[in-house]
Amino acid sequence: MLPSFQKKEVLTFRCFSRKGYALFACLHREVRIGVLSAATLLSAAPRLCAGGAQLRATDVRPDSATTLQLKAASVSGTRAPLAAEQAARMVTTLTREDIAAAAVASVNDLLKLAAGVDVRQRSAFGIQTDVSVDGGTFDQIAILLNGVPFTHPQTGHLAVDLPVDLSDIERVEILRGAAARVFGTQAFSGAINVVTSPAGRRVQASVEGGSYGTAGVSARGAYTHSTWSNALSAGYRRSDGATENSDFQQTRAFYQGRYAHPDLRADWQIGVSTQDYGANTFYSAAYPNQWEATRRYSAALKAETRGRVRLTPTLSWLRSTDHFQLVRGTPAGENFHRSDVFTAGLSAWTDWALGRTAIGAELRQEGILSTTLGQPLDEAQQVPVRGEDVRYTRRDNRTNISYYLEHNVAWRGLTASVGVMANRNTALDERFRWYPGVDLSYRAGRSVTLFASWNRALRLPTFTDLYYQSPTLAGNVGLRPERTEALRGGAKWSGLWWTVEVAAFHNRGTDMIDWVMYDATDKYHSTNFCLTGRGVSASAIIQLDRWLGDGQPLRRLSVDYAYLHQSRDDSRPVYKSNYALEYLRHKLVARLSHRVVSHLEADWSLRWQDRMGGYLAYADGQATGEIVPYGPNAVLDVRLRWEAPRYTLRLDLNNVTASRYYDLGNVPQPGFTLMAGAAWHMDLH
């Protein structure tokens, strides 16, 4: 008997229609065209499908004059790929259509559209942003680019500094909740996977300019021939800064290649990103003239064999350098860091009579050279800082070994994914620690899906948590690794033109890490404590053009809301938490897309949020002892977009009401900003 992953009902069609009432638009099930299958996905904004996978151009090729061959869509919520309709864990997906419609300048801005994601900016246009999920901190989330980890051990402040331009991105997948057995120990409270594709035959270029002397250019080319695909992109952006000492220059370059053969698929990528920026009061309001420069270099190779047993080897390297000045242009408080992360993994999965089983192992080597982080080096061991008359005087490294086993069963409407990760890290001891998890989903008919999950995870302190010392910060080499137990459940209803999802979660964290002050005159200390988080979320998407027809101007309406409550359990009371207790109690995102006239489209995005905690007020560089609550704020963004066959014009109006607010610390966010841009593209034959 074939496992349920392989069972398919065959339907054959000879005539096709793209009308809203056509059969493909209402099946909501797996369809086989001719002799091969394709999973249909409901669209959403964000797409609240079971997984984020979409059919790509390379997945479609003419086999004959009358037959198209399409591959089944898969999701990234498990170690072994599952079809979207069989997924056990829900993944929120921001698609290319969401990116094109939204008034955003970076991946960081794009993530603001998901209510369960907290995006705390220190500067506009995606410079220096902390991203977290469901009340976690910026260090507790795994950032991946095409499944390759981009999290590094120095700090999570720089985790979303990716080498890709928005034009490269095919979709962004957001997995909420502990996911260690899927993405490793970095996925403590969730994971964000940015997916690009080299497929296609197109060249494109864009220019933009607007408020505060902001300007940018980018270009991208992609070419597919036979089994080979390649894409190359590059971009540059600069600005005088929306607030004092927030000017920046930013460059990015990214190359991705693919070899797709019936017996083997291989993907490789190389990325470079640089940022130089005024850091205002980014890390302490006592020093308003900070400055920072970062460089990130990455390379990765991934392959997958075909056949009864599929093998997937992976190799990746990520280097991050960080040059920080506490007082811009001077050596005061200056420090240099260079971290390297090498990852090698091998996984295998196969179908058999009882389901789909995956097994694998991963070796991750993390190291840092620094002038402030790590153990002191003898003078003979010190390493010169490239381009500077300075030497790295400290070093640390650790090796993480993980083994995992996962089994997936799909029987009728039920899918169960059960797995465990065994993990050992040289920074702790020689013991293996076990992190199990269970994900369940049940499809009650064609429109209702119930889901639940329980997972455990672990995260080691960053090197900044352990070692950093400054006039305002004190690391703690005695920190214990964080541990969490996460429970999540909910339901999703889908119709021809609507999707509704509700969910609730409970997180119990032990030895959680935060930077806190114990009194008004204290510096921030990194410390462990226990934290319990509970929350609910609800999302609704209405495809107005499907409901009301194409003859009227309305296209899509979405509303996304998340509520969170966290409580700290610690024997020693704190005066102020810098991260863990400065979470979003409420976040509401509402979006409306509509046609204005002819080819002119508009997208309205309203974000209302209420942040707990507050920032310590300063006057003339001195702390006043007064904590000012963050409180609620609302931001309205609008994008106007003119779509033509060869070009696109856009006008972004951000923070239309000029709301004044703080995301983090004493760094004010910009008021009204205006950006205009134009993009041109040409298909290659």
N, C-alpha and C positions, 0 to 999 in steps of 0.2 A: 504493500500500500504506500502511495506517495505521501510525504508529509504535506501538511496544509499549505506550506510556503510554495509548493510546486503545483498544486491543483488549480486549474484554470478552466472556466467555462468559455467556450469559443463562440464568438458572435462575429459574423462577417457582414460588412457593409460595402456597397458599391457606389452609393451616392452620398454626398456630404453637404451639410449646410451649416453656416455659422450663425444662424438665427438663434435668438434667446430661447425659443421653444423647441429647437432641434434636439434629437435624441441624445447626442453627446453632452448637451448642457444639463440634462436632467437625470442621467444614469446614476451618478455618484458611486460608481463601482469600477472595477478593473475591466477594461475593454480590450479585446484582441482584434487588431486590424489585419485582415488577411490571415497571416500565420503567426504573428508575434504580438506582444502585449504592451500596453502603456497604462499607467495609473493616472487617473484624472484627479487634479487637485482643485479644491475650492480656493478662490482668491479672497484676500482679506487685506486690511490696512490697519495695523500689521496683520499679516496672514496668520490666523490662528489654526493652522493645519497641524496634523499630527507630526509632520516633518517639513523641513524647508526645501526639499529637493524639487527641482524643476527640470523639465526636459530642455536639453541644450541642442544647439544646431548640430553639434557633432554626433548627437544621439540619433539623428535622422539622416538616412541616405536612401536614394532610390535603388531598389533591388531589381525592379523591372518597371515597365511602363504603368503598371496598375497596382504595385505593391509598395508600401512604405514600411520600413523596419524601425521600430521604436523600442528603446530600452525602458524597463520598469523604473519608476522613480524610487529613490531610497532616501532614508532619513539618517540623521547623525545622533540620535538619542540612545544608541546601543553600540556595542563593539562590532557586532555583525550587522551589515546593512539590512534593513527591512523596508518593504514597500510602505508608502505613506499611510495607506488604509489599514495596515496591520500594526502600526507602531504602538508600543506600550507606553511611551512617554511623550507628552505634548511639547512641541518646540514652536516658539513664536518666530515668525519669519518676516523680515522687512525686505521686500522685493525691489527689483530694479524700478518698477513702476512707482513704488513709494518714494524712492530716492529722487526720481525725476520730478515728482510732484511737490516735494517738500522744500521749504525755504531753508536749506541747510548748506553749510560750507565744508563739513567734515563728517567722518564717521561718528565722532563724539556728539555732534549736533543731531545726527540721525537717531542715535540711541535715546534721545530725549522723547521720542515719539512712543516709546514703550513705557507704560505706567509702572511696571515692576522694576524699572531700571532707574537708579539715582545717578545723575550726571552733575558733578560739582566742578564748575569751571573756575579756574583762576584767571583766565584771560579769554577773550573772544576768539572766534575763528579756529577753535579746536586746539589751542596752545595750552598745555599743562592742565589736564582734566583728570579727575578721579571718577572712576566708574564702578558702581557696585550694584548688586542685585538683592532684592528682598531683605534689606536691612544689613547686609554684610558690609565689610569695608573694602576699600580699593585694592587691598592686598589679597583678598579672598576670592578673586574671580580669575578664571583662566581666559586669556585672550588668545585666539588662534587665527591664523591666516591659512585658509585651505586645509584646515586640520592640523597645521604645524604650530606648536606652542610658541607664543611670542612673549610669554611672561618670563621675567628675569629676576635674579635673587637680590639685586640691590634695593629696589623699591618698586611698588606698584604705581607710583605717581606718573611714570613714563610708559605704562603698559599699552596705551592706545596710540602710541606714536608709530603708526604703520606706514610702510613705503608706498601704499596704493592711493590712487586718486579715486574720487567718487565714480568717475567714468569706467573704472576697472571693475567695479563691484557688481556681481550678479545678484547676490542676496546676503543678508546678515541673519544668522540663526542665533536665537537666544534660548538657552536651556537654563531654567530656574531651579534652584535647589542643589543640594550636594550631588556631585557627579564624579567622584574620585574613581569609581570602577570603570568609567567611560573615558575620561580625559586626564586621569592622573591626579596627584595630590594638589595641583594648582587649582582644580575645580572644587573649591571648598564650599562656596555658596552658589555657584553657577558657572556657566561658560558662555562666551560669545565667540562665534565662529564666522569670520568674514570670508566669503566665497567669491572667487574670481574665476574667469574662464578664458583660455587663449583662443577659443573657437571663433570662427567667422572670417570674413574677408572684407575688412573695412579700415579706413583711415579717418581720423577725426582730430579736431583741434578746437580749443576754446580760449577765450579771453574774458577777464572780468575786472571790474573796478568799482570803487564806491567810497563810503565814508572813511574818514581817518587816513586818507592816503593809501587805502588798501587796493592792491592790484595783483593780478595773477595770470599766468598762462599755463596751458597744459596741452599735451598731444599724445595720441595713442594710435597704434597700428596693430592690426591682427590679420594673420593670413593662415588659412588652412589649405593644405594640398595633400590629397590621398590620406595617409595615416598620420601626417605630421601637422601640428598646430603650434603657432608661435605668436606671442603678443608682447609688445614693448610699449611702456608709457613713461612719461616724465612730466614734471610740473614744478613751477616756482611761484611762490606767493610772498608778499611783503606788506608791511603796514606800519604806520606811525604809532598805532596803538589807540585803543578806545579810552584808556585811562592813563594817568601819569606813569611813565616808565614801563610801558607794556608794548613797545615796538618789537617787531620780529621780522626775521627772514627765514624762509622755509623752502627746502628743495626735496623732491622725491623722485625716485626712479625704480621701475619694477619690470622685470622680465619673467615671463612664464612660458613654458613649453610643454608639449604633450605628444606622446607617441601612442596611438590607439590601434591595436592589432587584435584580431579575434582570439589570440592566445595570450596576449600581454598588453597591459596599459601602464605607461610610465608618465609621471608628472614631475617637473622640476621648476624651481623658482629661485630668483635672486633679487634681493631688494636693498635699497640704500635710502636712508632718510636723514636729513640734517635740520636742526633748528637752533637758532640763536635769538634770544629774546630777553627783554627787560623783565625781571621777575618781581617788580613792584614790592609788595609786602607778602609774597607768596608763602614764605615759611615762618615769618615773624613780623608783626607790625612794628616792632622796635627798630627794624631796619628797612626803610622804604625804598632803598635803591639797590636791590639785589639784581643779579644777572646770571644767566645760565645758558650753556651751549651743550647740545646733545648730538650724538652720532649713533646710528644703528645700521648694522650690516648683517644680512641674513642670507642663507642658502639652504635649500632643502631638496631632497629627492625622495620620491615615493613611487612604488610600483605595485601592481597587482596581477597575479597570474590568473588564468581562467582554468576551468576544469572542475572535477568533483571536489577537490580540496583547493581552496584559494589561499595563496600565500601573499602577504603584504609586508615587504620590508620597507623601513623608513630610515632616513638619515637627515639630520638638520644641525645647523650651527647658527647661533645668534650672538653677536657682539654688540655691546652697548657702552659708549663712553659718555661721561658726564663731567663737565667743567663748571663749577659753581663759585660765584663770588658774592660774599655777604654784602660788600660795598662795591658797587660796579666800578671797574677800572682800577681796582687796588687789590693787593694781596691779602687784605683783611678778611679773615674767615674763609679764605679760598681753599677749595679742595677739588681733587681729581679722582675719578673712579673709572675702572674698566672691568666689565664683567663679561664672561664667556660662558655660554651654555651649549653643550654638545649632547645630542640625543640620538640614540640608535634603538630601533625596535623591530620586532618580527612578530607578526600575528598570522593566524590561520583560522579559517572557518569552513564549515561544510554542512550540507543538508543530509539528514538521515531519517530513519523511520519515525523517530520521536521528536523531530524538530530541527533547529539550526543551532550549532554549537561553535563558539569561538574560544580560542586559547591564544595566549601570547605573552611576551615579555618586553620590558623597556628598561634601558640603562640611560640615566640622565646625570651628566657631570656638570656641576655648577662651580664656578670659581670667580674670585674677584681680586683685583689689584687696586690699591687705594692709598691715598694719603691720610685717611681717617678711619677706614673700616677694615677690620680684620686683626690678625695677630701681627705684632711687630716683626720686621725682617732685619737680619744682620745687614750691615752696610754692603757686604759683598753680594747679597741676594737681591738688593734693591734694583728696580727696573726703571729706566728713563721713561718719562712721559713724552710721547711723540710730539715734537714741535714746541716743547716747553723746556725751560731750564729747571726742571723739577723732576724728582724721582718718586715712584711709588714706594712707600715705606712700610706698607702693610699688605697682608695677603690672607685669604681664607678660601677653602673649597670644601665641597661635600659631594658625595655620590649617592644617588637614589636608584634603587633597584626595585622594580615592580613586576609581579607576575599576576595574570588575571585569567579567570575562567568564567564564561558566561554561556547560559543556555536559554534559547527562545522557543516558545511553543505557541502556535496559533491554531486554535481549535474552534470551529464555528465562529462566533463573534468575539471570543476571548483570546487575548494575547498576554502571555506572561514572559517577562524577561527577568531571570534570576542570575546573579553573578557575585563574584567576590574578587577583591584585589588584595594580594599579599605584598606588603611594602617594607623595605628596610633602608634606612638612611645612615650613612657613616657619621653624621653629626649627632646621632643619638646613641646607638649601641648596635650590637650585632643581632638583635632580635628582629623577627618578622612580625609585623602587626597586620591584622586582618580587617578589611573594610567591606562588608557585604552590602547588598542592595537588592530590592525587589521592585519592579515596575509592572503594573497591571492596567489593562484597558479592556473594556467590554462594549461592543457595538450592538446596541439594542435597536435593531432595524437599521435603516439607511440614514437616519438623521440624528440619532442620539448616541453619544459616546461617553461612557463613564470611565474615570481613570483614577489611579491611586499609586503612590510610591513611598518607599521607605529606604533611606540610604544613610550610610555613615561616611565620614571623610576626615582627613587630617591635613594640616598645613604647618610647615616649619616657619619660624620667624625669618624675616628678611635680614640681610646683613645690616641694614639701617636700624631695624628694631634692636639688634644685638649690640652694635658698636658705636652708633653715632653720638658724638659729644660736641656741644656748642654752648654759647652763653644762654640759650633758651631751650635746649633739648638734651636729654640724658638717656642713652640707650641702656640696655640691661642684658648682659651676657648670660644671666641665669634664667632667661625666658624659657618656658616649656612650650612645646608645639600645641597648636590649637586642635581641638577635636569637636565634632558636631554630629548630631543625630537629627535627621530631617524627615518630616512626614508631610506629605502633600496629597491632596485629592480634589476632585472636581468633576464637572460635566460640561459637555459641549453639545449644542443643538445647531444643526445646519439645514437650511432650506435652499430653494432655488435662488433666492436673492438676499438671504440674511444668514448670519452666523452669530451665535451667542455662546459665551463661555464664562463659567464661574469657577472659582477655585479657592481653597483655603490651605494654609500651611502652618506648621508648628516646628520651630527649630530650637534645639537645646544645645547650647555651646558650652564647652568646658575648656578652661585655660585660654579663653579668648584674649586677644592682644589689642591694647589701645594705648594711646598717649594721653596722660592725664596730669592735671595740676591738683595738688592737695590743699593749697591755700592760694590767696590772691597774689602773693609775692613769689610763688614757687615757679620753677621751670617745668616743662613737660617731661614726664617719665614714661617709658614703655613698661607695661605691667600686664600680668595675667589676671583674669577674673572669669566668672560665670555669667552667661547671658542667655535669656530666653526671649524668643521672638515669635509673635503670632500675627497672622495677617490674612486678609481676604482680598480678592480681586474679581473684577467683572468686566467683560468686554462685549460690545455689540457692534456689528458691522452690517450696514444695509447697502446693497448694490442698487442704487436708485435707478440707474439706467436699465437694469434687468427688470425691476419692479414696475417702473412707470413707462419704460420704453425709451428708445433713442431720440424720439422727437422733442423731448423736453431737455432743459439745460443741466439738470442735476445729475451728477455721476455717482458719488459715493459719500456716505456719512458714517463716521465711526466714533465711538465713545469708549474710553478705556480708563478704568479707575482702580486704584490700589490703596488699601489701608493697612497700617502696620503699627504694632505696639511692642516695644522692647523693654525688658526690666533687667537691671543689673543686680547680681548677687555677689557682694564683696564685704568682707569684715571691716574694711577701712573706707570711710566715705570720701568722695572726691569733690573738689571744688568745681572742676570743669573737665569734661571729656572732649577730646579734639576730633574724634571720628565716630566711635561706636554708638554714642547716644545722640549724635547730630543727624538723625535719620529723618526720612520723609514720613510723617504720620499720615498725610493724605497726598495723593497725586491724581489729578484728573487731566486727561488729554482728549480733546474733541477736535475732529477734523471734518471739513466739508470740501469736496471737490465739485466743481461745476464748470460748464462752458459759459464764457462771456459772450463771444460772438465769433463766428467763423472758426478759425484755428486758435483762438485765444482761450486758454484755460486758466482757472484760478483755484488755488488750494489755500484754505484758511485753517490755521492750526492754533488752538487755544490751549495753553498749559497753565493749570492752577495747582499750586502745591503749598503745603504747610510743613515747614521743617522744625523739628524739635531742637532744643539746645539754643545756644547763642554764642556770640563772639565777644571777646574781651575788648572793651573800648580803650583807645589810646588817645592821648593829647600831647602834642609836641614830642612824640617818640617815647612817652612814658605811659605805662598802664595806669588806668584810673581806678581799677578794682571793680568797675561796673560791667556786668554781663548783659549785653543787649540781645534780646530774643530775635531769632531769625524771622519767625512769624510767617504768615502766608504772603504769597505774591502771585500775580497772574501775568502771563506774557502772551501776546497775540502776534503771530507771524503770518505773512501772506506772500505767496509766490504767484506771479503772473507769468504765463508761459505761452509763447507763440510757436506752434509746431508747423514746420513746412517740410516738404520732402527732403531737402538737402541741408536745412539749417534750423536752429532753435534759438529763440531770443527769450531771455528771462529777466524779470525784475523782482528782487527779494526785498521785502519790507519787514525787517525784524524788530520786535518789541515796538509795535506801532503806537502803543499808548505811553511809551517812554517810562515804563515802570522801573523804579530804582530798588535794587535788592542786592543781597549778598548770598552767594552759594556756599562760600567757605571763608572763615576768618574775616579779616578786615578788607578783603579785596572787593571793591564795588564792581558790579557788572555794568556793561555799557547800556546806555539808553537806546533811543531809536537809531537804527543803522539802515543804510540803503546800499544794496549791491546790484549792479547790472552786469549781465553777461551775454555772450553770444557763442554758439557752438556750431561748427560745420562738420559734416561727414560725407564720405563718398564710399560707396560699395565697390569692391574690386571684383572683377570677373576673370 
